[in-house]
Amino acid sequence: MNRFKSRVPDVTARKVGSQRYCQIPIGESGVHLEWSVRGRFSDRRLLVCLDLEGSKETNERIFQYLKKHETDLKKDLGFNLQFQYPRGTKWARIFQSKPFNAENQQEVEEVKQWGVEKMVDFHKAFKPLLLTALDPNNMS
């Protein structure tokens, strides 16, 4: 988190505990960025995500708005994104993931650096789009 906060100082500081995720507020209730670790030791993945965890209607509206901008997002970010809706009964997620072996310290350090870089990219790309998507006057 400290590496990310040094690059994007206007975000709220978060402590990373023993859980396998860390949420970063992006300015709207029910919407956040997140690092999430999935899998087991030699077959883990680090996910860098934009999670939509508000009401079903709000999640769907934001997700559809961002999905319309998928081509531009991929171009701006320089990498493919995975769009997942629904996630559970009402949530949505847009993410990228990278596999790593948690038993290999070099891979752990490399994936941490990758995660910081991708999270900076996510913050830059998604924050302005979210402001528009969350605007009640925006119907596009």
Secondary structure, 3 states (H helix, E strand, C coil): CHHHHHHCCCCCCCCCCCCCEEEEEEEECCEEEEEEEEEECCEEEEEEEEEECCCHHHHHHHHHHHHHCHHHHHHHHCCCCEEEEEECCCEEEEEEEEEECCCCHHHHHHHHHHHHHHHHHHHHHHHHHHHHHCCCCCCC
